[in-house]
Amino acid sequence: MKKRIFIATTAALLVSNVWAQAPAGQDYPNKIIKIVVPFTAGSATDIMARIVGEKLSTSMGQAVVVENRPGAGGTLGAAQVAKADPDGYTLLVVSTGHVVNPALYGSLPYDTVADFAGVTPLAALPSVLVVGAGSPIKSVSELIATAKANPGKLNYASAGVGSATHVNAEKFRAVSGIQLTHIPFKGTPETIVEVSSGRVDFMFTPVLASIPSIRDNRMRALAVSTAKRSTALPDVPTVAEAGVPGFVFDFWIGLLAPAKTPRPIVNKLNAEVRKVMAQPDVIERMAKLGAEPMPMAPERFDAYIKEEFNTLGAIMKAAPK
């Protein structure tokens, strides 16, 4: 009897050891995955999260739910995920504003770089520099010349302090060496009304949001902020082509996990999301949003976030208050 007990105990220990030594994330996922969106429902970030979440539910065989946690420029939702268990079951979808929040809010309850692991960008949404149709400014070079001749007199609209529309314009101001006045609004729809009417001189706005006004000749597109021309506005030059060499601003949306999430889980999520983003119906839905794929390996995305944090953070710290 003692011999049998010893054999049984030894077998149990062997099984336990094998289980303990199994690669991290081998059975991942085995429960619901939650994606936190730190903005309201209906935002571009929220829409992208729901497109990806829906597809991941099918491809990974587990429910993926999206939870909106808006507030304080996205920092409330980010703090929630930073403190979550690093097991791959609580994720965060953010946009460019994530890397500039420390410059705007000072002390945050998390470290923007150290407390998160990049999974992959989901997409880049091109922005376009627009003026009202009645504006005498017909090009980027004219806008810069006008601003230099009238320091601080030209104003630009944004969808709020810290929004991508704000950061984009501040980078343009810094690179161009001009002085501008910032007029923040509550959202993009208001900015389009104000610029179309001529009450505000110009703005950078997502291509998707501005196309109706451009096509109806209520606004004039001067340039897109990305490195290459937008497929939605192929005849509109980039800012770099229009006279500001080297200028690029990408409004990106990306997926993050808490720091210390096991690398096998991060890699699995990266592979699954990239497969989802390559599906024809997803590409079609993205195109309707004016979004373009932006695939990266996790390590490259981590490096990209650090680059954006340093570059855009410095610009926003130096921005006129």
C-alpha positions as CSV (number, residue, x, y, z in Angstrom):
1,M,0.0,0.0,0.0
2,K,2.8,2.4,0.9
3,K,4.5,1.7,-2.4
4,R,1.3,2.5,-4.3
5,I,0.9,5.8,-2.4
6,F,4.5,6.8,-3.2
7,I,4.0,6.1,-6.9
8,A,0.7,8.0,-7.0
9,T,2.3,10.9,-5.1
10,T,5.3,11.0,-7.4
11,A,3.1,10.9,-10.5
12,A,1.0,13.8,-9.1
13,L,4.2,15.8,-8.5
14,L,5.4,15.2,-12.0
15,V,2.2,16.4,-13.5
16,S,2.3,19.4,-11.2
17,N,5.8,20.2,-12.3
18,V,5.0,19.8,-16.0
19,W,2.0,22.1,-15.5
20,A,4.1,24.7,-13.6
21,Q,6.7,24.6,-16.3
22,A,4.3,25.0,-19.2
23,P,5.0,28.1,-21.3
24,A,3.2,31.2,-20.1
25,G,0.0,31.8,-22.0
26,Q,-0.2,28.3,-23.4
27,D,-3.9,28.1,-22.7
28,Y,-4.5,31.8,-23.5
29,P,-7.3,32.9,-23.8
30,N,-9.6,30.8,-21.6
31,K,-11.9,33.6,-20.3
32,I,-13.4,36.9,-21.4
33,I,-11.0,39.6,-22.7
34,K,-11.8,43.2,-21.8
35,I,-10.7,46.1,-24.0
36,V,-10.9,49.4,-22.2
37,V,-11.4,52.5,-24.4
38,P,-10.7,55.7,-22.4
39,F,-13.0,57.8,-24.6
40,T,-16.8,57.9,-25.2
41,A,-18.6,55.5,-27.5
42,G,-18.6,56.6,-31.2
43,S,-15.1,58.1,-31.2
44,A,-12.6,56.9,-33.8
45,T,-10.7,55.1,-31.0
46,D,-13.9,53.4,-29.8
47,I,-14.9,52.3,-33.4
48,M,-11.6,50.8,-34.1
49,A,-11.6,48.9,-30.7
50,R,-15.1,47.5,-31.5
51,I,-14.1,46.4,-35.0
52,V,-11.0,44.5,-33.7
53,G,-12.9,43.2,-30.6
54,E,-15.6,41.7,-32.7
55,K,-13.2,39.9,-35.0
56,L,-10.9,38.7,-32.1
57,S,-14.0,37.1,-30.4
58,T,-14.3,34.8,-33.5
59,S,-10.6,34.2,-34.2
60,M,-9.6,33.5,-30.6
61,G,-12.7,31.6,-29.5
62,Q,-13.5,33.8,-26.5
63,A,-15.8,36.8,-25.9
64,V,-14.1,40.2,-26.2
65,V,-16.0,43.1,-24.6
66,V,-15.3,46.8,-25.0
67,E,-15.7,49.0,-22.0
68,N,-15.7,52.8,-22.3
69,R,-14.0,54.5,-19.5
70,P,-13.8,58.2,-20.5
71,G,-12.5,61.1,-18.5
72,A,-9.5,63.4,-18.0
73,G,-8.2,63.1,-21.6
74,G,-8.1,59.3,-21.5
75,T,-6.1,59.0,-18.3
76,L,-8.8,57.4,-16.2
77,G,-9.1,54.4,-18.5
78,A,-5.3,54.2,-18.8
79,A,-4.9,54.1,-15.1
80,Q,-7.4,51.3,-14.8
81,V,-5.4,49.1,-17.2
82,A,-2.0,50.1,-15.8
83,K,-3.1,48.6,-12.4
84,A,-4.8,45.5,-13.9
85,D,-3.4,42.0,-13.7
86,P,-0.8,41.5,-16.5
87,D,-2.4,38.4,-17.8
88,G,-3.7,39.5,-21.2
89,Y,-7.3,39.8,-20.1
90,T,-7.5,43.5,-19.7
91,L,-6.2,45.6,-22.6
92,L,-6.2,49.3,-23.5
93,V,-6.9,51.0,-26.9
94,V,-5.3,54.5,-27.0
95,S,-4.6,57.2,-29.6
96,T,-1.8,59.7,-30.0
97,G,-3.0,61.8,-27.1
98,H,-1.8,59.0,-24.7
99,V,1.9,60.0,-25.2
100,V,1.3,63.8,-24.6
101,N,-0.9,63.5,-21.5
102,P,2.0,63.7,-19.1
103,A,2.9,67.1,-20.7
104,L,-0.6,68.3,-20.2
105,Y,-1.6,66.9,-16.8
106,G,1.7,66.8,-15.0
107,S,1.5,64.0,-12.4
108,L,-0.3,60.9,-13.5
109,P,-1.1,57.7,-11.5
110,Y,0.9,55.7,-14.0
111,D,4.0,55.9,-16.2
112,T,3.1,56.3,-19.8
113,V,6.0,54.2,-21.1
114,A,7.0,51.9,-18.3
115,D,3.5,50.7,-17.2
116,F,2.4,49.4,-20.6
117,A,3.5,46.9,-23.2
118,G,2.8,47.7,-26.8
119,V,0.8,45.0,-28.7
120,T,0.4,46.7,-32.1
121,P,-0.9,49.9,-33.7
122,L,-4.4,49.3,-35.1
123,A,-4.4,52.1,-37.7
124,A,-3.3,55.5,-38.7
125,L,-5.9,58.1,-39.5
126,P,-4.7,60.8,-41.9
127,S,-5.4,64.4,-41.0
128,V,-5.8,67.3,-43.4
129,L,-5.0,71.0,-43.0
130,V,-8.1,73.0,-44.1
131,V,-9.2,76.6,-44.4
132,G,-12.6,78.0,-45.1
133,A,-13.6,78.2,-48.8
134,G,-13.6,82.0,-48.6
135,S,-10.2,82.2,-47.1
136,P,-7.6,84.2,-49.1
137,I,-5.0,81.5,-48.1
138,K,-4.5,79.1,-50.9
139,S,-1.5,77.1,-49.9
140,V,0.7,76.0,-46.9
141,S,3.4,78.4,-47.9
142,E,0.8,81.3,-47.9
143,L,-0.4,80.3,-44.5
144,I,3.1,80.3,-43.1
145,A,3.9,83.6,-44.7
146,T,0.7,85.2,-43.4
147,A,1.4,83.9,-39.9
148,K,5.0,85.3,-39.9
149,A,3.8,88.6,-41.1
150,N,1.1,88.7,-38.4
151,P,2.6,87.0,-35.3
152,G,-0.2,85.5,-33.2
153,K,-3.0,86.9,-35.3
154,L,-3.9,83.6,-37.2
155,N,-5.8,81.2,-35.1
156,Y,-6.6,77.5,-35.4
157,A,-9.3,75.3,-34.0
158,S,-9.0,72.0,-32.2
159,A,-11.3,69.3,-30.9
160,G,-9.9,70.1,-27.4
161,V,-6.7,70.5,-25.4
162,G,-4.5,67.4,-25.9
163,S,-6.6,66.1,-28.8
164,A,-4.8,64.9,-32.0
165,T,-6.0,68.0,-33.7
166,H,-4.3,70.1,-31.1
167,V,-1.0,68.2,-31.1
168,N,-0.9,68.2,-34.9
169,A,-1.3,71.9,-35.1
170,E,1.3,72.5,-32.4
171,K,3.8,70.4,-34.2
172,F,3.1,72.3,-37.4
173,R,3.6,75.6,-35.4
174,A,6.8,74.5,-33.9
175,V,8.4,73.1,-37.1
176,S,7.3,76.1,-39.1
177,G,8.5,78.6,-36.6
178,I,5.3,80.6,-36.5
179,Q,3.1,82.1,-33.7
180,L,-0.6,81.0,-33.6
181,T,-3.6,81.3,-31.3
182,H,-5.2,78.1,-30.2
183,I,-9.0,78.0,-30.0
184,P,-10.2,74.7,-28.5
185,F,-13.7,73.4,-28.9
186,K,-15.6,70.4,-27.5
187,G,-15.3,68.2,-30.6
188,T,-14.6,68.0,-34.3
189,P,-18.1,68.9,-35.6
190,E,-17.9,72.4,-34.0
191,T,-14.4,73.0,-35.4
192,I,-15.7,72.2,-38.9
193,V,-18.5,74.7,-38.5
194,E,-16.2,77.4,-37.3
195,V,-13.5,77.0,-40.0
196,S,-16.1,76.6,-42.8
197,S,-17.7,79.9,-41.7
198,G,-14.4,81.7,-41.6
199,R,-14.6,82.5,-37.9
200,V,-11.5,80.5,-37.3
201,D,-8.6,80.6,-39.8
202,F,-7.6,76.9,-40.1
203,M,-7.3,73.5,-38.5
204,F,-6.0,70.0,-38.8
205,T,-8.8,67.5,-38.8
206,P,-9.3,63.8,-39.6
207,V,-9.8,63.3,-43.3
208,L,-13.0,61.4,-42.8
209,A,-14.6,64.2,-40.9
210,S,-13.7,66.9,-43.4
211,I,-14.4,65.2,-46.8
212,P,-18.1,66.2,-47.0
213,S,-17.2,69.9,-46.4
214,I,-14.3,69.7,-48.9
215,R,-16.5,68.2,-51.5
216,D,-19.3,70.7,-50.9
217,N,-16.7,73.5,-51.3
218,R,-17.2,74.8,-47.8
219,M,-13.6,74.1,-46.9
220,R,-10.4,74.0,-48.9
221,A,-7.8,71.3,-48.3
222,L,-4.2,72.5,-48.3
223,A,-2.3,69.5,-47.3
224,V,-2.4,66.1,-45.4
225,S,-0.1,65.6,-42.4
226,T,1.0,62.1,-43.1
227,A,4.2,61.0,-44.9
228,K,2.3,60.0,-48.0
229,R,-0.8,61.3,-49.7
230,S,-4.2,60.0,-48.5
231,T,-6.0,57.6,-50.8
232,A,-9.2,59.6,-49.9
233,L,-7.6,62.9,-51.2
234,P,-5.0,61.8,-53.7
235,D,-4.7,65.3,-55.3
236,V,-3.9,67.0,-52.0
237,P,-0.1,67.2,-51.3
238,T,1.5,66.3,-48.0
239,V,2.6,69.1,-45.7
240,A,6.2,68.2,-46.5
241,E,5.5,68.4,-50.3
242,A,3.7,71.7,-49.7
243,G,6.7,73.5,-48.2
244,V,7.6,72.1,-44.7
245,P,10.3,69.5,-45.4
246,G,10.3,66.5,-43.1
247,F,7.0,67.3,-41.5
248,V,4.9,64.2,-40.6
249,F,2.2,63.7,-38.0
250,D,0.4,60.4,-37.7
251,F,-2.8,60.2,-35.7
252,W,-2.5,56.6,-34.6
253,I,-4.7,54.2,-32.6
254,G,-3.0,51.3,-30.8
255,L,-3.5,48.4,-28.5
256,L,-1.6,48.1,-25.2
257,A,-1.4,45.6,-22.4
258,P,-0.2,46.1,-18.8
259,A,3.5,46.0,-18.4
260,K,4.9,42.5,-17.3
261,T,2.2,40.7,-19.5
262,P,4.0,37.5,-20.5
263,R,5.7,38.0,-23.9
264,P,4.1,34.9,-25.4
265,I,0.7,36.4,-24.7
266,V,1.7,39.8,-26.2
267,N,3.1,38.0,-29.3
268,K,-0.1,36.0,-29.7
269,L,-2.2,39.1,-29.4
270,N,0.0,40.8,-32.0
271,A,-0.3,38.0,-34.4
272,E,-4.1,37.7,-34.0
273,V,-4.8,41.4,-34.3
274,R,-2.6,41.7,-37.4
275,K,-4.5,38.8,-39.0
276,V,-7.8,40.5,-38.2
277,M,-6.6,43.8,-39.7
278,A,-5.6,42.1,-42.9
279,Q,-9.1,40.7,-43.5
280,P,-10.8,42.2,-46.6
281,D,-14.0,43.3,-44.8
282,V,-11.9,45.0,-42.0
283,I,-9.8,46.8,-44.6
284,E,-13.0,48.0,-46.2
285,R,-14.5,49.2,-43.0
286,M,-11.2,51.0,-42.1
287,A,-11.2,52.7,-45.5
288,K,-14.6,54.1,-44.8
289,L,-13.1,55.7,-41.6
290,G,-10.2,57.1,-43.6
291,A,-8.0,54.7,-41.6
292,E,-4.9,52.9,-43.0
293,P,-3.2,49.8,-41.6
294,M,-0.1,50.4,-39.4
295,P,1.2,47.0,-38.5
296,M,4.2,46.7,-36.1
297,A,5.9,44.0,-34.0
298,P,5.5,44.6,-30.3
299,E,9.1,45.6,-29.8
300,R,8.9,48.2,-32.6
301,F,5.6,49.6,-31.2
302,D,7.2,50.0,-27.8
303,A,10.1,51.9,-29.4
304,Y,7.6,54.0,-31.5
305,I,5.7,55.0,-28.3
306,K,8.9,56.2,-26.7
307,E,9.8,58.2,-29.8
308,E,6.4,59.8,-29.8
309,F,6.5,60.4,-26.1
310,N,9.8,62.3,-26.3
311,T,9.1,64.2,-29.5
312,L,5.4,65.2,-29.0
313,G,5.8,65.6,-25.3
314,A,8.5,68.2,-25.8
315,I,6.4,70.1,-28.3
316,M,3.4,70.2,-26.0
317,K,5.5,71.2,-23.0
318,A,6.7,74.2,-25.1
319,A,3.3,75.0,-26.5
320,P,1.8,78.4,-25.5
321,K,-0.5,78.0,-22.5
